[in-house]
Amino acid sequence: MTKISTQLSAVRARIHAACQAAGRFPEAVTLLAVSKTFGADSVQAAFEAGQTAFGENYIQEAVEKIIVLRQLPLVWHCIGPVQSNKTRLVAEHFDWVHTVDRLKIAQRLSEQRPAGLPPLQVCIQVNVDGGPTKSGVAPEDALALAQAVAGLPRLRLRGLMCIPEPAPDFAAACQVFKRASVLLHELNVQGLKLDTLSMGMSADLEAAIASGSTLVRVGSAIFGARHYPA
Ligand SMILES: *Cc1c(COP(=O)(O)O)cnc(C)c1O
């Protein structure tokens, strides 16, 4: 067993235990392996250990990996901020994008999604805790944005994503995650058909799963500590 396959197994066990504790089926939670800053060799090792869904933050870095690994049946999720000048790369190379928080970005993604590809799967990022990152639409504006995005032809709106600030304990983390889960429910009551709640990372995936997460984005617990160039 490689280190990555051992750590992947440990993360899968955590997801399984968290689902059991929450009375949920483990199949209801997708594991997204966040491979940012790690090379194609690490992605390949995770694939060989059965992982097919990968998340990336830095679009240029991601596209290089996606091209190198294009012969593997991988599903690529963009989970980093998307500026206007990067929408074409995202539309052409990714399967999912989790970080839509402005209609203008969604419109560009829809216009630029190549006709030969399936619709781009989209989550709207919501700023559930008013955190200082400033990314994400305010919860009270999520319905209007979701309705507009759902009407764009080359996108398929799947759900919501959030990245709350680290919470002091499990209960506090659940309280914030539950805001996203309540919001998803409210949007569905308004007629949207959303099935995805992208929340939970290495440190807080148990609280996210207890609060209804359907997709956890896990990096360091699988690949180890990240090293950013100085
Ligand atoms: C880096 C990152 C992750 C993974 O974080 P870990 O703490 O390494 O699991 C998840 N989601 C987003 C949006 C990220 O940027």
The ligand as an SDF file (V2000), in Angstrom:
LIG
                    3D

 15 15  0  0  0  0  0  0  0  0999 V2000
   -7.8270   23.2150   -0.2070 C   0  0  0  0  0  0  0  0  0  0  0  0
   -9.3010   23.0940   -0.1610 C   0  0  0  0  0  0  0  0  0  0  0  0
   -9.9210   21.9710    0.3900 C   0  0  0  0  0  0  0  0  0  0  0  0
   -9.1670   20.8360    1.0620 C   0  0  0  0  0  0  0  0  0  0  0  0
   -8.6860   21.2820    2.2950 O   0  0  0  0  0  0  0  0  0  0  0  0
   -7.9960   20.2320    3.3370 P   0  0  0  0  0  0  0  0  0  0  0  0
   -8.0750   20.9540    4.6230 O   0  0  0  0  0  0  0  0  0  0  0  0
   -6.6180   20.0230    2.8400 O   0  0  0  0  0  0  0  0  0  0  0  0
   -8.8100   19.0030    3.3090 O   0  0  0  0  0  0  0  0  0  0  0  0
  -11.2980   21.8970    0.3260 C   0  0  0  0  0  0  0  0  0  0  0  0
  -12.0420   22.8650   -0.2370 N   0  0  0  0  0  0  0  0  0  0  0  0
  -11.4780   23.9660   -0.7700 C   0  0  0  0  0  0  0  0  0  0  0  0
  -12.3520   24.9960   -1.3790 C   0  0  0  0  0  0  0  0  0  0  0  0
  -10.1020   24.1230   -0.7300 C   0  0  0  0  0  0  0  0  0  0  0  0
   -9.5740   25.2360   -1.2290 O   0  0  0  0  0  0  0  0  0  0  0  0
  1  2  1  0
  2  3  1  0
  2 14  2  0
  3  4  1  0
  3 10  2  0
  4  5  1  0
  5  6  1  0
  6  7  2  0
  6  8  1  0
  6  9  1  0
 10 11  1  0
 11 12  2  0
 12 13  1  0
 12 14  1  0
 14 15  1  0
M  END
$$$$
